[in-house]
Amino acid sequence: MPTCAFCDSSGKLTGEHVLGGWLSKIGLDLVPVPHSAGQLNRIGRELGVRPPFRQKVREVCGTCNNGWMSKLEGVARRVLTPFILGEPGAISPEDQGAVATWIQKTALTAMLVSSEEDRKGGYGLPASEYHALYALRDKAQPLPGSQFWIGRYNGVRSWSVRATPLAVRVNGLPEPDRPQGYAMTILLGQLVLHGLRFTTPSLQVEVSTGLDLPQLWPPAGPIMWPSRQPLDDDAFLGFAGGKDFRSTEKHIELRPWRPATELTPSQAVGGMIELPTICGKHVVYYPTVLVDEATRGRFYAFGTACACPMAYLIHTEPDGAHCKAADTAEAISELYEALPGEEHAIEDQYGVFRCKQLTVSGPAQSGKATP
């Protein structure tokens, strides 16, 4: 029998909004947009086109939904609405615990959107995280080993919820075989909320953000909003992907856990480079000469496709080849044609490979992301 993800009861399960329904009533843009969810290093599962703030999960019981969760939504609406709309203000220490708990509750709920297939493959957070947060429901504070920050967003996205597995990296030691924490990022209007939770207490370290955002939790006094440097679109994906954390401990880093955030490394096969695609099922190939060119500071763009069918726009960069977009063949062709730069034809025993030399090597962008 299905049980509540948080309290594990077998009571009647209800529809819990991933992002509170109150967000559709405060003046944000409600134009229908595509929704998707899925692993960070894969193409997201399409959830359809609908207005924002309608997505629900049915793994929360009515007692949780209408009880402690509803109270958190009430605090979040009262405290955060002005910031979402860009109005300055302050958060008192008395409200900071409830807001931090709301961030964690929202991130955990968002992870329940994942498909059963994804969960069987290890995608998501352990059930113990949900049960532990439920155990603290009357204290209005997040799980131990958590830190949260608040900032201003200046970009074109309307909203986003992301959770990224994290690894504690010690200089000279190999990548751990499992994550030791996770990052949480919620973007709403002009507000960005950012946090992390160490799931291995012995590895917890003090952390700050590269943007030097004000700390929401643990509380250190009233917080004025906005303050410090805003987050822009160029930095958003790296920020939400857990790349902005700064450890205060020498020789220790907190980084995204690569098996969940990066593709399997490329490899040379004959005179070609075999590149895994973000569908997670196929590989594509490009000439090794592009690797040689990259070592000389010359980078290229090319279109390719797998058997899904899905087409991709790939850019070579100093650290390898990156997928910039995943879409139909027609859409990728348009993106490729719109790129400035001279087209080259590389001929070898495999045929003719066409690519464009990029005039500027810009920051990496993702293929397809949650709005």
N, C-alpha and C positions, 0 to 999 in steps of 0.2 A: 504494500500500500504506500502511495506517495506520502512523504512527510515534509514538514516545513523546513526549509534550508537553514533557518536560524534557530528555532527552538526544538526542532526534531519531533514535534507533535504530529499526530495523525488527524488533527482537526481539519475542517473544511479549508481548502486552499483558495485564495482569492487572487485577483489581478493587482499586483503592486507596480506602480509606475517606476521605471528606472530613474527618470527625472521627474520630480513632483509635478502633479497636474497644475499646481498654482503658477508654474512658470508660463503657462499659456494665457494667463490673465493679467500680466503686468506690463504689457505693451511691447513685447518682443515680436519680431517678424515670424509669422506663422505660415508662410508660403510652403506648400508641400515640397519635400526634398527627398532624394534617395537615402535610405538607411541601410547600413551594413554592419556586420559584426564578425569577428574571427581572429585568428592568430596574427601576430604582428608581422611575421615573415611569410604570410600567405595572402592571397586575394581574399577579401572579406566575403562572407556569405550575404547575398542580397536579401534584404528584409522588406523590400517594396518601397513605394513612394507614398509618403503621408506627411501631414503637418508635424512639426517638432513636438516633443513632449507627450506623445501618445503611446510610446512603446511600453508594454507591460510584460512582466514575467508572472507565471502562475505557480510559484514554488514558495509562497509565503502565506501563512495562515492568517485568518481574519483577526485573531487576537494580536499578533505582532503588527499587522498592517494598520489596524485601527487603534493600537495602543502606543507603545513606545516609539514606533516609527513615525506615527502621525505627530507625536509631540516634537520629534526632531524636525520634521518638515515645517511645523509652525515656527520654530525658532529660526530656521534657515530663511523662511519667507520674510520674517520681520527684520532680520539683521542684514541679509544679503541683497534684497531687492534694490535698494538705492545704488549699491555698487554695480550690480548687473546693468543698470541703466546709466551708469557713469556719473552718479551724484556722489560727491565727497561725504565722508562721515567717519565714524569711529566704531570699533568693536570693544566693548568692555571685557575685562578678564572673566566676568561672570558668564558671558555668552561663548567664550572661546572654546570651552570643552564641548559644548553641544554642537557647535559648528564643525569642529574637527571630527566628532563622531558622525555627523551627517555626511561629511565627505567620505569617510570610511564605509558607512552603510551604503551610500550610493555606488561606490566603486564595487563593493561586493555584490550588490544587486545587479549591476550591469554585467558582471561576469556570468550571471545565470542566463543571459540571452544566448550563450553558446549552445551549439547543437550537441545532441547525445554522442554523435560520432567524434566531435572535437574533445569532449570530456573523456571518452574512452581512450583517446590518444594522449591524455595528460594535460589538456588545455584547461586552465581555470585555477582556482584556489582551493586548498583543502577544506573539507567540511569543518575542521577544527576552528578555522578562522571565523566562520559564521556562528558557531556555538559559543566561542569565547566572547564575541561582541554581544551576543544575546545575554550572556551572564553579567555583563556590565551595563545592562539597559537602564538601570535605575540610577547610575552614577553620572551620566552625561559626560563621559570621557572615553577617548578611543582606546584601542588595545595598547598594552605596554610595548615599549620599543618603537613607538610611533612619533614622528615629527611632522608638522604641517606648516605651510607658508601661504601667504595671500599676496596677490599682486594685481596689476592692471594689464589687460590685453589690448593691443592695438593692431587689429588685423581684420580680415574679411570673414573668418569663420563665425558662425552664430553660436555653436555649442559643440561640445565634444566630451566624451568620457573615455579615459584610457587607463589601463593597468599594465605595468611592465615588470616582469620578473627581474630581480637584481642579484648580483653576485658581489661578495666582498673579495676583492683581489689583493693579495699580499705579494709584494715584489719578490720574484724568484720562484713562486709557487705556481703550479698549473691551474687552469680554469677548473673551478669546482664542478662536480658532476650533477649538482642540483642547485636551484636558486636558494638564497638565504634571506630573501626579502622581496618586497615589491613596491613599485612607485604607483601613485595615484594622481591623476590629473583631471580636473573638471574645469571646463571652459564654458562660461555663460555670459553672453553679451560682452561687456567690457571687463568682466571679472575672471581671473584665473586662480584656482585653488590647487595647491600642489602638496603632496605628502609622500611619506614612505613609512614602511613598517618592516622591522627586522623580525623575521620568523625564527632565527637562530639567536637567542639572547646573548650567548657568549661572544658573538661577533659584532655586537652593536657598537657603533662609533658615533661620535658627534659629527653632524653634517650641516653644511650650509649650502646655499645655492649660488651658482655663478652670477645670477642677477642680484644677489644680496637682498632677497625679498624679506619683508618683515615676518618674523616667526609668529605663527598663530598658536601652536602647541609644541611643547609645554608653554604656558602663558608667561609673559615677561612684562605685563602691564598693558594698558590700553594701546590699540593699534589704530593709527590714522590711515585712511585710504582716500586717494591713492598716494603712494610714496615710492621712492626708488625708481629704478629703470623699468619701463614697460616691456612686456614680451611682445615681439612682432612675429609676423608669419614666417620670416626666414629662419627664426630660431625655434619655432613652435615644435616641430617634429623631433628635433634633438632633445629639447626640454622635456616634452611629454614622454620621450623614450628613455628617460633616466640618465641622460648624458651631462646634465648640468649640476649634479651633486658634487660637493667638494668635502672630502674627509679632512678633519682636523688632525688626524693621526698620520705621522710621517710613514711612508712606505706602504700605506693602505689606501686602496681606492674602492669606490662604490661604482660599479659599472653595470650596464644591461647584461643579463645572462644570455650569452651569444646563441646557444642552441634554440632559444625561443624568439630571438630578435633578428638573427641573421640567417641567410641561406647557407646550405652546405657549400664549402669552398669550391671554386672552379678548379679544373685540372686540365692539363695538356693531354690531348688525344691526337696523335699523329701531328699534323701541321695546324691543328685547330685547338681552340680553347672551349671546353665543355662547360656551359654555364647553366646551373639549375634555375628553373623559372619559379615565379612566386605562386603558381598554381599548386606547387608541391608534388606534381606528378611527372613532369617532363624536363628535358634539357634542350638547350639550343646551342649553336656553335658560332664562333667567330674566329677570324684568322689570328695566329700568334703574332703576326707583324704589328697588330694594334697594341700588344703588350710592349713590344720593343719601342714603338712610338711613344707610349706613355712614359717610359723611362727617360725619354728625351724631352718631356714636357709638352708633347703634342697629343691632344685628346680628340676623340671622335664620337659621333652619334650614329646609330643605325637602328632600323626597324627589323623585327623578327617575329616569329609566331611559333606556337606549339600546337599540339593536336587537340586541345580542349574543345573548340578552337578559341584561342586568345592571342592577340597581338601585343607586342611590347616595344616600347621605345627605350633603348639602352644607351647610356653614356659611359665612356671610359673616363676614369679619374685617377689621381695618384695612387689610391688604395685599391683599385680594381674597377670592375664594371658594375654599374648600378642601374636598376630599373627605374625609369622616371615616370612611366605611365603604362597602364595595362587597360586595353579597350578593344574595340572592334578593329579589324584591319583598316577600314576606311578612316576611322578617327586617328589611328596611329600614323597613317600615311599623311594626313593633314598636319599633324604636329611635326612630323619630320620635314615636310616641305616648307613649313613656316620657319624652320631654324635658319639663322644666317650661317654662312660658311660655304666653302667650296666642296662639291661632291667629288669623291674619288672612287675609282673602280679597281679593286684588287683582284687580279687573276691568278689562279693556281690550279692544281689538279682537281680541286673540288668545284671549280666553276668561277663565276664572277661575283664578287661580294662588293656591294655598294655602301658607302658610308660618307658622312660629312665631317670635315674637320671643324671642330668647334673654335670659335674666335675667342671665347672666354670660358674658363672653367669655373662655374658657379657652385654654390653650395648644393649638396645633395638634397633631393626631394623624394618623397615616397611615391609609390605607384598609386594605390587607391586607399583612402583613409576614411574613417568615420567623420562626418561633418563636425 
